[in-house]
Amino acid sequence: MAAQPAWQPKEEGLREICTLLEQHISPTSDKSRIWQQLQHYSQFPDFNNYLAFIFARAEGKSIEIRQAAGLLLKNNLRSAFKSLDPTYQQYIKTELLPCLGAADRHIRSTVGTIISVVVQQGRISGWPELLQGLVQCLDSNDANHMEGAMDALSKICEDIPQELDTDIPGLGERPIDVFLPRFFQFFQSPHASLRKLSLGSINQFIMLMPAALYRSMDKFLQGLFVLAQDPVAEVRKLVCAAFVQLTEVQPSVLEPHLRNITEFMLQANKDSDDEVALEACEFWSTYCEAQVNLELLREFLERLLPILLTNMAYADDDESLTEAEEDDSLPDREQDLKPRFHTSRFHGSDEATDDDDDSFNVWNLRKCSAASLDVISNVYGDDILPALMPLVQAKLSTSGDENWKEREAAVLALGAIAEGCIRGLYPHLPEIVEFLVPLLDDKFPLIRSITCWTLSRFSKFIVQGIGNQKGLEQFTKVLMGLLQRILDTNKRVQEAACSAFATLEEEAADVLVPHLETILHHLTCAFGRYQRRNLRIVYDAIGTLADAVGEELNRPKYLDVLMPPLISKWQQLSNSDKDLFPLLECFTSIAQALGTGFSQFAEPVFQRCMIIMQSQQVAKVDPVSAGAQYDKEFIVCSLDLLSGLTEGLGSMIENLVAQSNLRDLLLQCCMDDAPDIRQSAFALLGDLARVCPAYLHPRLSEFVTIAAKQLETSQLIESISVANNACWAIGELAVKVRQEISPIVMAVISCIVPILQRPESLNRSLIENGAITLGRLAWVCPDIVSPHMEHFIQHWCIALSMIRDDIEKEDAFRGLCAIVRANPSGALGSLVYVGKSIASWNVIRSQDLHDEVGQVLHGYKQMLRDGSWEQFLSALEPSEKEKLAKYQI
């Protein structure tokens, strides 16, 4: 059979596609029309062959057209490579390889990107000629070929480094064994691009630490020490990055060289190139966190601290300097509005929250230096104060407008060490606060804003001091100073003051009550002045205030000030406006704080949440008829506000839900494919179960079955918070509907037991909720649960011992007592664990439960003869025996 002739492009097709690409890169063309035409051509099976031909061979065409063909080819291959005819795959690969040595740098760079995509899709083993071609180019001594191959390899190392550390059939060694010696050779290349690409490629492997790199570590370190003096800043930056990563993952290999490396990093931290200095600065916090050789670093602190402090001053090109000029009469631009992320409601003890919103801000040398100082202060504590404080005081005492950045950096430094050095600073706190409060009125907005932040870092200690008159006066000064800055005309200061005030609120809680009227007047006054971005922070401050003072807020004189502007904003915003999110969160906190006092505002809030959720469910299927794009955050925030309403109003919520279709909507949300919607839906399910279980009754079995499904092992790791809330909701339902939950009891328990058996791999909250829900099921259905108790009693009792005393723990122990009564022998083998769990109580407030627990212990005392009871007691800790003694055993 004759071989198939090689694919050849048709002249006409080539001309049409080139014309289209020419239009595609023209700034004035109709992009959507061209895109449609390109999509049309994509239907032809050999379209990508045309693109490969134009990219590789269209010598007469401009570099821009060839590059456009290459980038389009890369995007197509990312989604379609595996489905291409194998002969076409081979054609494209054959065309790409010669481009590695192309004379034009743009072509070389683009081919590297395409090759990396092909390797991602078809694996290295699917393209044996590639390895051969890359090695030939690297060994060719031709600058273009070496750089083209190195560029492609650096992209493969960045995208899929593990691919080079796998066995390839027919090859005696792994690709990394072939390439690593060549990378090391390029460290000495006269071409800066090769030094940079080779080091950057190796850096991609540090976190993976393949055996080949570990074996060559001495060679790598020698190369790094040579490149540390490289004239090119980008290479020095990569050297710093290598040392930082090695400190994180393999600090032991650096031990013999640590003094030299630390010395190099100290110099690099002063590098004239900011990016090198920034990369070097990352070293200090990594070093401290890796606990490498803290005594060695201590020797360098006297030289390091001045460098960090110098680098904490604003750089002249810092974008914050221009932003800081904006006053509040200027509307926010769209790019000023940070993306915001609502955290779904979570029932439990250890929800992970991260208050640091710097993910949106630009990380720079100033911030990194402050973060390093923070970490160092937490490791070395007050020992850094003798070296640092004279420098800080010197900067604070500078005068004149030209030195304002020095003063600002010194205030930032005080905030950075506020936690780590508090023992040494605490005796001087009155002087520090006395010094900082006047800076809230400084003429420079960035000094005003950093002073807000630094005061917030001391807020915990400022609140601790209010027991005496001076401390109370100090607290009041800080409070009033921050409130005045909330009404600053500068946007940056407004933001810092609101955030600082929210931190102070959390610490102060009910200490704020005497100042409530003043606080509310300032916050509501901010409503009238703030632009969109900072309004979000005011909502947050009001929500935090409601959480802090609770039902104290429920007084007409406060509500008359607070609610009208909030309701006015609520009415101004449409149901598809994302500015509703923080307002919904704010209402959630207020509803919880006011309790039944929120009933006068409840109906319109409830109806609006329902309308928002229904319109979003429509938008999910048909955005055109809904008149809005689907955004799951609208549903999550609405569910959480309904939870807040339910918690606040208690059984009064029944009047609102009875006439609504919330039950069906909630069931739909419990089955949603988005984990955060399910998380909030199960939180609401549990809240409704507590106060109006009858409303859920018609669809009870569906709710419970879906909730149980969330606990299956396959679901757990992806959405642990969903499982946590679902588990809690099942327990809340169980204690209300009792026997009616019996059909699914064993299904739920069979999911909970594996959770209790692997406490180290799951979060604490899920373990606790699992233990409580198991106890509640045992309490309401002891006859179903007790025959199986010996399979789980040990792990269950360990989990119960970790739970703090509260009503939920009481329910769980009622379950323990119920199944022990039903099947006393089931716990005999784990009696020590039962004893330890009972001893975990500080005090059982419920007298009848206390008596039940006593009866269980006495029952076992009578059962156990021939010294077995004494043996049981001797296995307990002395403190545990003491706790059990109160049951007269």
Solvent accessible surface area in square Angstrom, and as a share of the most:
residue,aa,sasa,rsa
1,M,242,1.08
2,A,93,0.72
3,A,97,0.75
4,Q,147,0.65
5,P,123,0.77
6,A,83,0.64
7,W,43,0.15
8,Q,134,0.59
9,P,26,0.16
10,K,150,0.63
11,E,124,0.56
12,E,107,0.48
13,G,18,0.17
14,L,28,0.14
15,R,145,0.53
16,E,75,0.34
17,I,4,0.02
18,C,5,0.03
19,T,67,0.39
20,L,6,0.03
21,L,0,0.00
22,E,93,0.42
23,Q,61,0.27
24,H,51,0.23
25,I,72,0.37
26,S,34,0.22
27,P,131,0.82
28,T,128,0.75
29,S,28,0.18
30,D,75,0.39
31,K,101,0.43
32,S,78,0.50
33,R,102,0.37
34,I,1,0.00
35,W,129,0.45
36,Q,129,0.57
37,Q,67,0.30
38,L,2,0.01
39,Q,84,0.37
40,H,107,0.48
41,Y,33,0.12
42,S,48,0.31
43,Q,133,0.59
44,F,98,0.41
45,P,97,0.61
46,D,33,0.17
47,F,5,0.02
48,N,13,0.07
49,N,1,0.00
50,Y,19,0.07
51,L,0,0.00
52,A,0,0.00
53,F,41,0.17
54,I,0,0.00
55,F,0,0.00
56,A,16,0.12
57,R,135,0.49
58,A,16,0.12
59,E,133,0.60
60,G,85,0.81
61,K,85,0.36
62,S,50,0.32
63,I,50,0.26
64,E,102,0.46
65,I,8,0.04
66,R,20,0.07
67,Q,48,0.21
68,A,11,0.09
69,A,0,0.00
70,G,0,0.00
71,L,76,0.38
72,L,15,0.07
73,L,0,0.00
74,K,32,0.14
75,N,77,0.40
76,N,29,0.15
77,L,0,0.00
78,R,115,0.42
79,S,102,0.66
80,A,32,0.25
81,F,6,0.02
82,K,145,0.62
83,S,97,0.62
84,L,23,0.12
85,D,67,0.35
86,P,101,0.63
87,T,75,0.44
88,Y,47,0.18
89,Q,33,0.15
90,Q,81,0.36
91,Y,33,0.13
92,I,0,0.00
93,K,16,0.07
94,T,78,0.45
95,E,11,0.05
96,L,1,0.00
97,L,37,0.18
98,P,98,0.62
99,C,6,0.04
100,L,1,0.01
101,G,13,0.13
102,A,20,0.15
103,A,93,0.72
104,D,42,0.22
105,R,147,0.54
106,H,82,0.37
107,I,1,0.00
108,R,16,0.06
109,S,44,0.29
110,T,5,0.03
111,V,0,0.00
112,G,0,0.00
113,T,37,0.22
114,I,0,0.00
115,I,0,0.00
116,S,1,0.01
117,V,3,0.01
118,V,2,0.01
119,V,1,0.01
120,Q,64,0.28
121,Q,38,0.17
122,G,26,0.25
123,R,123,0.45
124,I,0,0.00
125,S,53,0.34
126,G,40,0.38
127,W,3,0.01
128,P,86,0.54
129,E,73,0.33
130,L,0,0.00
131,L,16,0.08
132,Q,115,0.51
133,G,13,0.12
134,L,0,0.00
135,V,32,0.19
136,Q,116,0.52
137,C,13,0.08
138,L,7,0.04
139,D,81,0.42
140,S,51,0.33
141,N,134,0.69
142,D,61,0.32
143,A,43,0.33
144,N,51,0.26
145,H,69,0.31
146,M,16,0.07
147,E,35,0.16
148,G,0,0.00
149,A,0,0.00
150,M,0,0.00
151,D,22,0.12
152,A,0,0.00
153,L,0,0.00
154,S,20,0.13
155,K,44,0.19
156,I,0,0.00
157,C,0,0.00
158,E,111,0.50
159,D,73,0.38
160,I,23,0.12
161,P,19,0.12
162,Q,95,0.42
163,E,13,0.06
164,L,1,0.01
165,D,34,0.18
166,T,41,0.24
167,D,107,0.55
168,I,16,0.08
169,P,114,0.72
170,G,91,0.87
171,L,75,0.37
172,G,88,0.85
173,E,90,0.40
174,R,86,0.32
175,P,0,0.00
176,I,2,0.01
177,D,37,0.19
178,V,28,0.16
179,F,1,0.00
180,L,5,0.02
181,P,66,0.42
182,R,56,0.20
183,F,1,0.00
184,F,14,0.06
185,Q,128,0.57
186,F,18,0.07
187,F,7,0.03
188,Q,151,0.67
189,S,13,0.09
190,P,121,0.76
191,H,76,0.34
192,A,37,0.28
193,S,38,0.25
194,L,2,0.01
195,R,24,0.09
196,K,63,0.27
197,L,29,0.14
198,S,0,0.00
199,L,0,0.00
200,G,15,0.15
201,S,0,0.00
202,I,0,0.00
203,N,8,0.04
204,Q,71,0.31
205,F,1,0.01
206,I,0,0.00
207,M,98,0.44
208,L,91,0.45
209,M,33,0.15
210,P,8,0.05
211,A,65,0.51
212,A,8,0.06
213,L,1,0.00
214,Y,111,0.42
215,R,169,0.62
216,S,30,0.19
217,M,11,0.05
218,D,99,0.51
219,K,114,0.48
220,F,0,0.00
221,L,4,0.02
222,Q,119,0.53
223,G,10,0.10
224,L,0,0.00
225,F,62,0.26
226,V,97,0.56
227,L,4,0.02
228,A,6,0.05
229,Q,143,0.63
230,D,10,0.05
231,P,116,0.73
232,V,47,0.27
233,A,27,0.21
234,E,96,0.43
235,V,0,0.00
236,R,43,0.16
237,K,62,0.26
238,L,39,0.19
239,V,0,0.00
240,C,0,0.00
241,A,15,0.11
242,A,0,0.00
243,F,0,0.00
244,V,15,0.09
245,Q,41,0.18
246,L,0,0.00
247,T,0,0.00
248,E,100,0.45
249,V,51,0.29
250,Q,41,0.18
251,P,39,0.24
252,S,72,0.46
253,V,26,0.15
254,L,0,0.00
255,E,79,0.35
256,P,112,0.70
257,H,55,0.25
258,L,4,0.02
259,R,126,0.46
260,N,95,0.49
261,I,0,0.00
262,T,0,0.00
263,E,61,0.27
264,F,29,0.12
265,M,0,0.00
266,L,2,0.01
267,Q,84,0.38
268,A,6,0.05
269,N,1,0.00
270,K,114,0.48
271,D,29,0.15
272,S,117,0.75
273,D,50,0.26
274,D,78,0.40
275,E,99,0.44
276,V,1,0.00
277,A,2,0.02
278,L,37,0.18
279,E,38,0.17
280,A,0,0.00
281,C,0,0.00
282,E,47,0.21
283,F,0,0.00
284,W,0,0.00
285,S,20,0.13
286,T,18,0.11
287,Y,0,0.00
288,C,1,0.01
289,E,124,0.56
290,A,34,0.27
291,Q,113,0.50
292,V,23,0.13
293,N,56,0.29
294,L,44,0.22
295,E,106,0.47
296,L,12,0.06
297,L,0,0.00
298,R,93,0.34
299,E,107,0.48
300,F,8,0.03
301,L,12,0.06
302,E,131,0.59
303,R,110,0.40
304,L,0,0.00
305,L,1,0.01
306,P,46,0.29
307,I,18,0.09
308,L,0,0.00
309,L,2,0.01
310,T,87,0.50
311,N,25,0.13
312,M,0,0.00
313,A,21,0.16
314,Y,12,0.05
315,A,41,0.32
316,D,124,0.64
317,D,125,0.65
318,D,18,0.09
319,E,95,0.43
320,S,15,0.10
321,L,33,0.16
322,T,101,0.59
323,E,68,0.30
324,A,2,0.01
325,E,133,0.60
326,E,36,0.16
327,D,61,0.32
328,D,18,0.09
329,S,85,0.55
330,L,93,0.46
331,P,96,0.60
332,D,26,0.14
333,R,119,0.43
334,E,124,0.56
335,Q,128,0.57
336,D,21,0.11
337,L,19,0.09
338,K,31,0.13
339,P,76,0.48
340,R,50,0.18
341,F,163,0.68
342,H,33,0.15
343,T,85,0.49
344,S,7,0.05
345,R,37,0.14
346,F,29,0.12
347,H,33,0.15
348,G,46,0.45
349,S,42,0.27
350,D,57,0.29
351,E,68,0.31
352,A,98,0.76
353,T,95,0.55
354,D,117,0.61
355,D,138,0.71
356,D,91,0.47
357,D,77,0.40
358,D,44,0.23
359,S,111,0.72
360,F,85,0.36
361,N,52,0.26
362,V,84,0.48
363,W,109,0.38
364,N,35,0.18
365,L,23,0.12
366,R,21,0.08
367,K,54,0.23
368,C,2,0.01
369,S,0,0.00
370,A,12,0.09
371,A,39,0.30
372,S,1,0.00
373,L,1,0.00
374,D,37,0.19
375,V,33,0.19
376,I,0,0.00
377,S,0,0.00
378,N,87,0.45
379,V,50,0.28
380,Y,12,0.05
381,G,16,0.15
382,D,50,0.26
383,D,87,0.45
384,I,2,0.01
385,L,21,0.10
386,P,103,0.65
387,A,32,0.25
388,L,1,0.00
389,M,34,0.15
390,P,76,0.48
391,L,58,0.29
392,V,0,0.00
393,Q,105,0.47
394,A,59,0.46
395,K,35,0.15
396,L,24,0.12
397,S,89,0.58
398,T,43,0.25
399,S,86,0.55
400,G,35,0.34
401,D,73,0.38
402,E,141,0.63
403,N,44,0.22
404,W,36,0.13
405,K,45,0.19
406,E,56,0.25
407,R,33,0.12
408,E,0,0.00
409,A,1,0.00
410,A,0,0.00
411,V,0,0.00
412,L,11,0.06
413,A,0,0.00
414,L,4,0.02
415,G,0,0.00
416,A,2,0.01
417,I,0,0.00
418,A,0,0.00
419,E,91,0.41
420,G,17,0.16
421,C,0,0.00
422,I,29,0.14
423,R,206,0.75
424,G,21,0.21
425,L,5,0.03
426,Y,91,0.35
427,P,91,0.57
428,H,95,0.42
429,L,6,0.03
430,P,73,0.46
431,E,102,0.46
432,I,17,0.09
433,V,2,0.01
434,E,99,0.45
435,F,89,0.37
436,L,0,0.00
437,V,27,0.16
438,P,81,0.51
439,L,26,0.13
440,L,3,0.01
441,D,99,0.51
442,D,26,0.13
443,K,138,0.58
444,F,35,0.15
445,P,28,0.18
446,L,5,0.03
447,I,0,0.00
448,R,31,0.11
449,S,9,0.06
450,I,17,0.09
451,T,0,0.00
452,C,0,0.00
453,W,92,0.32
454,T,0,0.00
455,L,1,0.00
456,S,11,0.07
457,R,49,0.18
458,F,0,0.00
459,S,2,0.01
460,K,99,0.42
461,F,24,0.10
462,I,0,0.00
463,V,21,0.12
464,Q,108,0.48
465,G,17,0.16
466,I,38,0.19
467,G,82,0.79
468,N,90,0.46
469,Q,118,0.53
470,K,168,0.71
471,G,8,0.08
472,L,71,0.35
473,E,88,0.40
474,Q,26,0.11
475,F,0,0.00
476,T,43,0.25
477,K,91,0.39
478,V,1,0.01
479,L,0,0.00
480,M,57,0.25
481,G,9,0.09
482,L,1,0.01
483,L,0,0.00
484,Q,92,0.41
485,R,35,0.13
486,I,0,0.00
487,L,40,0.20
488,D,7,0.04
489,T,76,0.44
490,N,10,0.05
491,K,21,0.09
492,R,65,0.24
493,V,0,0.00
494,Q,0,0.00
495,E,31,0.14
496,A,21,0.17
497,A,0,0.00
498,C,0,0.00
499,S,53,0.34
500,A,3,0.02
501,F,0,0.00
502,A,10,0.08
503,T,51,0.30
504,L,1,0.00
505,E,0,0.00
506,E,119,0.53
507,E,73,0.33
508,A,2,0.02
509,A,36,0.28
510,D,97,0.50
511,V,39,0.22
512,L,0,0.00
513,V,32,0.18
514,P,112,0.71
515,H,37,0.16
516,L,0,0.00
517,E,78,0.35
518,T,51,0.29
519,I,0,0.00
520,L,1,0.00
521,H,99,0.44
522,H,32,0.14
523,L,0,0.00
524,T,21,0.12
525,C,62,0.37
526,A,0,0.00
527,F,11,0.05
528,G,74,0.71
529,R,84,0.31
530,Y,13,0.05
531,Q,43,0.19
532,R,98,0.36
533,R,52,0.19
534,N,6,0.03
535,L,17,0.08
536,R,35,0.13
537,I,31,0.16
538,V,0,0.00
539,Y,6,0.02
540,D,82,0.42
541,A,1,0.00
542,I,0,0.00
543,G,5,0.05
544,T,16,0.09
545,L,1,0.00
546,A,0,0.00
547,D,96,0.50
548,A,21,0.16
549,V,8,0.05
550,G,22,0.21
551,E,138,0.62
552,E,57,0.25
553,L,1,0.00
554,N,56,0.29
555,R,111,0.40
556,P,101,0.63
557,K,105,0.45
558,Y,13,0.05
559,L,11,0.05
560,D,100,0.52
561,V,30,0.17
562,L,0,0.00
563,M,3,0.01
564,P,73,0.46
565,P,34,0.22
566,L,0,0.00
567,I,49,0.25
568,S,46,0.29
569,K,41,0.18
570,W,12,0.04
571,Q,134,0.60
572,Q,122,0.54
573,L,30,0.15
574,S,64,0.41
575,N,49,0.25
576,S,57,0.37
577,D,43,0.22
578,K,113,0.48
579,D,15,0.08
580,L,0,0.00
581,F,4,0.02
582,P,7,0.05
583,L,0,0.00
584,L,0,0.00
585,E,53,0.24
586,C,2,0.01
587,F,1,0.01
588,T,13,0.07
589,S,17,0.11
590,I,0,0.00
591,A,0,0.00
592,Q,62,0.28
593,A,12,0.09
594,L,4,0.02
595,G,17,0.16
596,T,75,0.44
597,G,16,0.15
598,F,0,0.00
599,S,47,0.30
600,Q,125,0.55
601,F,28,0.12
602,A,4,0.03
603,E,99,0.44
604,P,81,0.51
605,V,5,0.03
606,F,0,0.00
607,Q,78,0.35
608,R,34,0.12
609,C,0,0.00
610,M,8,0.04
611,I,90,0.46
612,I,0,0.00
613,M,0,0.00
614,Q,64,0.29
615,S,39,0.25
616,Q,3,0.01
617,Q,22,0.10
618,V,71,0.41
619,A,1,0.01
620,K,83,0.35
621,V,128,0.74
622,D,58,0.30
623,P,48,0.30
624,V,134,0.77
625,S,82,0.53
626,A,30,0.23
627,G,68,0.65
628,A,23,0.18
629,Q,142,0.63
630,Y,68,0.26
631,D,30,0.15
632,K,75,0.32
633,E,29,0.13
634,F,3,0.01
635,I,0,0.00
636,V,3,0.01
637,C,1,0.01
638,S,0,0.00
639,L,0,0.00
640,D,6,0.03
641,L,0,0.00
642,L,2,0.01
643,S,0,0.00
644,G,0,0.00
645,L,0,0.00
646,T,2,0.01
647,E,87,0.39
648,G,9,0.09
649,L,6,0.03
650,G,18,0.17
651,S,74,0.48
652,M,80,0.36
653,I,2,0.01
654,E,64,0.29
655,N,111,0.57
656,L,26,0.13
657,V,1,0.00
658,A,56,0.43
659,Q,162,0.72
660,S,30,0.19
661,N,68,0.35
662,L,1,0.01
663,R,59,0.21
664,D,67,0.35
665,L,8,0.04
666,L,1,0.00
667,L,5,0.03
668,Q,88,0.39
669,C,0,0.00
670,C,0,0.00
671,M,112,0.50
672,D,11,0.06
673,D,113,0.58
674,A,15,0.11
675,P,61,0.38
676,D,42,0.22
677,I,0,0.00
678,R,26,0.09
679,Q,20,0.09
680,S,0,0.00
681,A,0,0.00
682,F,0,0.00
683,A,0,0.00
684,L,0,0.00
685,L,0,0.00
686,G,0,0.00
687,D,3,0.02
688,L,1,0.00
689,A,0,0.00
690,R,96,0.35
691,V,42,0.24
692,C,2,0.01
693,P,33,0.21
694,A,70,0.55
695,Y,17,0.07
696,L,0,0.00
697,H,85,0.38
698,P,91,0.57
699,R,72,0.26
700,L,13,0.06
701,S,81,0.52
702,E,68,0.31
703,F,0,0.00
704,V,3,0.02
705,T,75,0.43
706,I,23,0.12
707,A,0,0.00
708,A,10,0.08
709,K,110,0.46
710,Q,12,0.06
711,L,2,0.01
712,E,67,0.30
713,T,82,0.48
714,S,86,0.56
715,Q,58,0.26
716,L,3,0.01
717,I,116,0.59
718,E,149,0.67
719,S,10,0.07
720,I,42,0.21
721,S,31,0.20
722,V,2,0.01
723,A,0,0.00
724,N,0,0.00
725,N,0,0.00
726,A,0,0.00
727,C,0,0.00
728,W,6,0.02
729,A,0,0.00
730,I,0,0.00
731,G,0,0.00
732,E,5,0.02
733,L,0,0.00
734,A,0,0.00
735,V,27,0.16
736,K,94,0.40
737,V,16,0.09
738,R,92,0.34
739,Q,105,0.47
740,E,90,0.40
741,I,4,0.02
742,S,32,0.21
743,P,115,0.72
744,I,27,0.14
745,V,0,0.00
746,M,63,0.28
747,A,55,0.42
748,V,0,0.00
749,I,4,0.02
750,S,69,0.44
751,C,24,0.14
752,I,0,0.00
753,V,20,0.11
754,P,46,0.29
755,I,1,0.01
756,L,4,0.02
757,Q,84,0.37
758,R,66,0.24
759,P,61,0.39
760,E,147,0.66
761,S,63,0.40
762,L,14,0.07
763,N,41,0.21
764,R,122,0.45
765,S,0,0.00
766,L,0,0.00
767,I,14,0.07
768,E,12,0.05
769,N,8,0.04
770,G,0,0.00
771,A,0,0.00
772,I,7,0.04
773,T,1,0.01
774,L,0,0.00
775,G,0,0.00
776,R,9,0.03
777,L,0,0.00
778,A,0,0.00
779,W,70,0.25
780,V,5,0.03
781,C,0,0.00
782,P,36,0.23
783,D,96,0.50
784,I,51,0.26
785,V,0,0.00
786,S,5,0.03
787,P,82,0.51
788,H,73,0.32
789,M,0,0.00
790,E,116,0.52
791,H,127,0.57
792,F,4,0.02
793,I,2,0.01
794,Q,71,0.32
795,H,60,0.27
796,W,0,0.00
797,C,0,0.00
798,I,73,0.37
799,A,4,0.03
800,L,0,0.00
801,S,36,0.23
802,M,116,0.52
803,I,8,0.04
804,R,146,0.53
805,D,45,0.24
806,D,48,0.25
807,I,120,0.61
808,E,29,0.13
809,K,0,0.00
810,E,17,0.08
811,D,16,0.08
812,A,0,0.00
813,F,1,0.00
814,R,36,0.13
815,G,0,0.00
816,L,4,0.02
817,C,3,0.02
818,A,8,0.06
819,I,0,0.00
820,V,6,0.04
821,R,138,0.50
822,A,60,0.46
823,N,33,0.17
824,P,54,0.34
825,S,71,0.46
826,G,6,0.05
827,A,0,0.00
828,L,63,0.31
829,G,83,0.80
830,S,14,0.09
831,L,9,0.05
832,V,42,0.24
833,Y,69,0.26
834,V,1,0.00
835,G,1,0.01
836,K,58,0.25
837,S,0,0.00
838,I,5,0.03
839,A,6,0.04
840,S,31,0.20
841,W,8,0.03
842,N,107,0.55
843,V,73,0.42
844,I,12,0.06
845,R,201,0.73
846,S,20,0.13
847,Q,122,0.54
848,D,83,0.43
849,L,0,0.00
850,H,45,0.20
851,D,65,0.34
852,E,36,0.16
853,V,1,0.00
854,G,9,0.09
855,Q,116,0.52
856,V,12,0.07
857,L,1,0.01
858,H,65,0.29
859,G,33,0.32
860,Y,3,0.01
861,K,76,0.32
862,Q,122,0.54
863,M,87,0.39
864,L,32,0.16
865,R,155,0.56
866,D,149,0.77
867,G,41,0.39
868,S,39,0.25
869,W,10,0.03
870,E,109,0.49
871,Q,132,0.59
872,F,11,0.05
873,L,39,0.19
874,S,81,0.52
875,A,54,0.42
876,L,9,0.05
877,E,97,0.44
878,P,104,0.65
879,S,72,0.47
880,E,32,0.14
881,K,79,0.33
882,E,133,0.60
883,K,66,0.28
884,L,1,0.00
885,A,61,0.48
886,K,87,0.37
887,Y,14,0.05
888,Q,145,0.65
889,I,37,0.19
